[in-house]
């Protein structure tokens, strides 16, 4: 029982570390390669080359592509992705970092049904938790923003 508990704890800590911090590669932070929705219905997979990495979200059964995230501005790598839960169960958020206008994180939120970006926020500093887009918080470092132009 103890060995099973320790193994579970190690797995949980490893997965949490990868989700929050990302994987260090070539001196830059790269987003988690695969993110699964809580109900296991959807899977988001990292795709693209350096300076143009995004998530492709697919239905797990059948592999139908639902959406591909996009940075607000071109040539940017996604830093993290998160599926919503509860009332946001049909949403996926992706975070990108920017330095122009002061260091900040832009997090876009896409609808899994329509595949479109519906909302976005801007957070001061570099944030690695895309799920903050789903949090009901009010703070001066968090401002509404716009989705990328089609």
N, C-alpha and C positions, 0 to 999 in steps of 0.2 A: 504494500500500500504506500509506504514511504517513498520507494523508488518511483512508483507511478506518479505520485504527487510532485516529486522533484522534477521528473521528466516533463510533466505538464507545465510546471512553473517555468522551467527553462525555455520551453517552446513559446509560452506566453511572453516572456521577457524578450526573447529574440524577435518575435513578430512585432511587438510593440516598438522595439528599437528601430527596426527596419521601417515601420510605418511613420514614425515621428521624425527620425533623423535622416532617413534615406540611406543610400549606399554610396560610399565614397569611391569615386573612380576618376582617375586622371586629374586629381586635385579639385574636382567640383562635385557638388552634391547632385545625385541623380535620384529621381523619384522611385518609389517602390515599383518593381516591374509588373506586378499583378495585384489588383485590388478586387475583392469579391463583395457583393452586396450581402447584407445580413441574412436575407432569405435565400441566398445562393442562386438567385435567378439570373443575375447579371455578373459579368466579369469585365473589368477594365484592364487593358494591357498597354504597357508603355510601347510607343512606336516612334520611329523617326530617327534622324541623325543629329549629331551635336548641333546645338543652337536652333533646333527645330523638333524637339521632342514633345509629344502630346499623348493623351490617352485615347484609345479606341475602345468604346464600350459595346459589348456584344451580349446577346441573350446566350446564356451558357448552353442551353439545349438547342442545337441547330446552328449556333454560331452566327446568327443574323446580326449585322452591325446596326446599332441603334444611333450612335453619334460618335463624332471625333471632336475632342476639345480643341480650342484654338486660343492662342495668346491674344491679349488685347492689341499688342503691337507685334509685328513679325520678328522672326529670328530670336526666339526665346524658348527655353526648356521648362517644361512643367516641373514643379518642385514637389507637389503632393496631390493626391486625389482621394476623395471620400464619397461614399454613397450616403445619402440621407437615410434617416430612420423615422419612425412615427409618421407624423404628418408630412414629412419630406421623403417618404419611402420611394417616391418616383423621381428623385433628383440625384444628380451627380455634380460634385464641386471639384474644381481644379485650381491650384494656386500657382501663380507665376510671380517672379521678383523683377522689380525695376529700380533703377538708380536715378533716372531723370526726375526732376522735381522732388528730390529727396528720396532716400531709400524707402520703398514701400512694397507691399504685396497686393496684387490684384487677384481676387478669387471670383471666378465665373461659376454660375450655377446653371446647369443644363437640365431640361425636362427629358426624361427617358422615353416618354410617349411620342413627343414631337421631334426630339433631337435638337431643339433650338436652345440657345442661351437665353434665359429669361430674366436673370438679374445678376448683379455683381456688386462686390464691395471692395473698398480700398482700405488697407490696414497699414498704419505707420510701422516701419521696420520690416525685417524679414521674418515672416511667419511660415512655419512648415506644417501647419494643421489646417488643411482645406475645410475640415468640418466646422471651423469657426463660422463659415457662411450660414450654417443652419442654427447657430446659437442665438438665443434671444438676449442679446446684450446691447447695452448702450454705453459707448465710451467715446471720448474725443479722438481716439486713434482709429476709429472705425467709421467710415463714411460710405454712403451709397455711390456706386459708379455705374458705368455703362458697359454693355456687351460689345464684343468686337463687331465691326461692320462686316456684313456678308461679302 
